[in-house]
Amino acid sequence: MTEKKTEREESFESLSFKEASQELEGIIRELETNQLELEDSLRAYEQGIKLVKTLKSRLSDAEQKVQTLLGEIEPEVNEGIDEQLS
């Protein structure tokens, strides 16, 4: 792999979710060509795994935020329904 890829690896956390997804797709395409040397394939695979972990973590964080937000509005929604039924 080139030195540029190593710099990208260090900055995965600073990528947006979309950018990280696109980076992962690029790594997958690169691996699927079967044109890389073994060492480069291993480095690309490692980067892909790191990206997957980063993306999973971000999805988990987003899910928790959504659950928190739903928990904040759920009592309001339930109160409104209770009032309408009374």
Stockholm file with secondary structure:
# STOCKHOLM 1.0

chainA/1-86         MTEKKTEREESFESLSFKEASQELEGIIRELETNQLELEDSLRAYEQGIKLVKTLKSRLSDAEQKVQTLLGEIEPEVNEGIDEQLS
#=GR chainA/1-86 SS CCHHHHHHHHTGGGSCHHHHHHHHHHHHHHHHTTCSCHHHHHHHHHHHHHHHHHHHHHHHHHHHHHHHHHHHHHHHHHHHHHHHHC
#=GC SS_cons        CCHHHHHHHHTGGGSCHHHHHHHHHHHHHHHHTTCSCHHHHHHHHHHHHHHHHHHHHHHHHHHHHHHHHHHHHHHHHHHHHHHHHC
//
